């Protein structure tokens, strides 16, 4: 669930934290994430995700 949203006329950014446990290693992770949605006429026309992948990579090893 996002912590907060930031928006403008044609863009919404939702940010928060992913948490989980990598099943194979049993290691937990916590990674910051941002979702950027671009809008046109009130509909999402593109989506990008940005995540701090280092904590996830550390859990895989």
N, C-alpha and C positions, 0 to 999 in steps of 0.2 A: 504494500500500500504506500503511495507517495506521501512524503512528509509535507510537501507544499507544491504549489503551482505558481508559475509566473507567466503572464500572458500579454499579448498585444493584439492588434487587429487581425494579424494573419499567422500568429505563431503562439504555441503553448509549450512551456517547458515544465515537466514534472520531475521532481528529484526525490531521492530517498536512498535506502540501503537494502541491498539484497543480503539475505542470510541463508545458509544451508550447510549441509554436510555432504562431502563427496563420498558416495557409497563405497567405492573400491578401497580408499585409504582410511575412511572413517574420520577424516579431518574436517573440522568445521571451518567456515569462512564467513567473512562479512565484507562486502564490497559496496562502495558508493556508486550510484547510478543516476543518469539523467536521460529522460526521454524527450525528444524534440519533435513536435508535430507541427507541420505547416498546414494551414487551412486555406480553402478557397470556397467562397459562398457557403460557409458554415460546415464544410465537410473536410475531413482529413485527406490531404493529397500526397503527403509524404511523412515518413517516420524514420527517425534515427535514434539509435541507442548508444550512449557512451557509458562505459563501465571501467572502474579501476580493476583491471584484470589480474594484477599481481597477487592479491589475496586468493583468487580462484586458482591461479597457477600453483601457488604454494600448497594448496589443499590437494592438488592432483599428485604431487610428488611424495 
